[in-house]
Amino acid sequence: QVCTSCTPNREYVRVFDVTERTALHRHHTGRMCHKCGSQLRDTIVHFGEKGTLTQPLNWEAATEAASKADVILCLGSSLKVLKKYPRLWCMSKPPTRRPKLYIVNLQWTPKDDLAALKLHGRCDEVMRLLMEELGLDIP
């Protein structure tokens, strides 16, 4: 959750589901900021929305990181929300200059046709096999 009335925005990390009262275009959680008393909101980008918060979502830094990446690895995401962010996929670059996209998901995604590799599998199992192949321990 986040308080957008505080400067800088005050973040609250919860160990429970904060979305009981939130939905598309309804982000207030029903809880209040401990500092200023304003309503807290979730930080979720619901299907059909485009994220408006700069923090903690930090789209600017994500876009910058994507522009420098050689590879984008998407694990377990439907990629339906992220399809509204073409800069994250470096779509303004020619296809040969874009980062290679690898997708691990049990279902179809809108980016499957752009992927260098699409694996229909469970993320934990794929990552276990990848870490084993790389000779890396899983913490």
C-alpha positions in Angstrom: 0.0 0.0 0.0 1.1 3.6 -0.5 0.1 7.0 0.8 0.2 9.4 -2.1 -0.5 12.4 0.2 2.9 12.1 1.9 6.0 13.5 0.3 7.8 11.3 -0.6 5.1 8.7 -0.9 5.0 6.5 2.2 5.0 2.8 1.5 3.5 0.1 3.6 4.5 -3.5 3.0 1.9 -5.9 4.4 2.0 -9.6 5.0 -1.7 -9.9 4.1 -3.8 -9.3 1.0 -4.5 -5.6 0.7 -6.9 -6.0 -2.2 -10.2 -7.0 -0.5 -11.7 -3.6 -1.5 -9.8 -2.7 -4.6 -10.6 -3.4 -8.2 -10.3 -1.8 -11.7 -9.9 2.0 -11.1 -10.7 1.6 -7.4 -7.4 1.5 -5.5 -8.3 2.7 -1.9 -7.8 -0.1 0.5 -9.9 1.2 3.4 -6.8 1.7 5.6 -5.3 5.1 6.6 -1.7 6.4 6.7 -0.2 6.4 10.2 1.5 9.7 9.5 -1.0 12.0 7.8 -4.3 10.0 8.1 -5.0 10.0 4.3 -6.4 6.9 2.6 -3.9 4.3 1.5 -4.1 2.8 -2.0 -2.8 -0.4 -3.5 0.0 -0.3 -6.0 -1.5 -2.9 -8.4 -1.9 -2.2 -12.1 -5.2 -4.0 -12.7 -6.1 -5.4 -16.1 -7.3 -2.6 -18.4 -5.3 0.1 -16.5 -2.0 1.8 -17.1 0.1 2.4 -13.9 0.1 6.0 -12.7 2.3 5.8 -9.6 6.0 6.5 -10.1 6.9 4.7 -6.9 7.1 1.9 -6.0 6.4 0.9 -9.6 9.3 2.9 -10.9 8.4 2.6 -14.7 11.2 5.1 -15.6 13.9 2.9 -14.1 12.3 -0.3 -15.6 12.2 1.3 -19.0 15.9 2.4 -18.7 16.9 -1.1 -17.5 15.0 -2.7 -20.4 16.7 -0.4 -22.9 20.1 -1.7 -21.7 19.1 -5.4 -21.4 20.3 -8.1 -23.6 17.6 -10.5 -22.3 14.1 -10.1 -20.8 13.0 -13.1 -18.8 9.3 -13.2 -17.9 8.3 -15.8 -15.4 4.6 -16.7 -14.7 3.1 -13.4 -16.1 0.2 -13.3 -18.5 1.9 -10.1 -19.8 -1.6 -8.7 -20.5 -1.0 -5.6 -18.3 2.5 -5.1 -19.5 1.5 -5.1 -23.2 0.4 -1.5 -22.7 4.1 -0.5 -22.1 5.8 -0.8 -25.4 8.9 1.0 -24.1 9.5 -1.9 -21.7 9.8 -4.2 -24.7 12.0 -1.8 -26.7 9.5 -1.9 -29.6 10.9 1.4 -31.1 14.1 -0.5 -31.8 14.5 -2.7 -34.9 13.8 -6.4 -34.0 17.5 -7.3 -34.3 18.4 -4.7 -31.6 15.7 -5.6 -29.1 16.6 -7.7 -26.0 15.8 -11.4 -26.5 12.6 -12.3 -24.8 12.2 -15.6 -22.9 8.8 -16.5 -21.5 7.9 -19.2 -18.9 4.2 -19.6 -18.5 1.6 -22.3 -18.5 -0.7 -20.3 -20.8 -0.6 -18.2 -23.9 0.6 -14.6 -23.6 0.4 -11.7 -26.1 4.2 -11.7 -26.5 4.6 -15.4 -27.4 5.2 -14.6 -31.1 8.0 -12.2 -30.1 9.7 -14.6 -27.8 13.1 -16.1 -28.7 11.8 -19.1 -26.6 8.5 -19.8 -24.9 8.4 -22.6 -22.3 5.1 -24.0 -21.2 6.1 -25.0 -17.7 6.0 -24.2 -14.0 8.4 -21.4 -13.1 9.8 -23.1 -10.1 10.7 -26.2 -12.1 12.2 -24.3 -15.0 14.3 -22.1 -12.7 15.5 -25.2 -10.7 16.6 -26.8 -14.0 18.2 -23.5 -15.2 20.1 -23.0 -11.9 21.3 -26.6 -12.0 22.5 -26.2 -15.6 24.4 -23.0 -14.5 25.9 -24.7 -11.5 24.3 -22.2 -9.2 22.8 -23.0 -5.7 19.2 -21.8 -5.0 19.3 -19.9 -1.7 
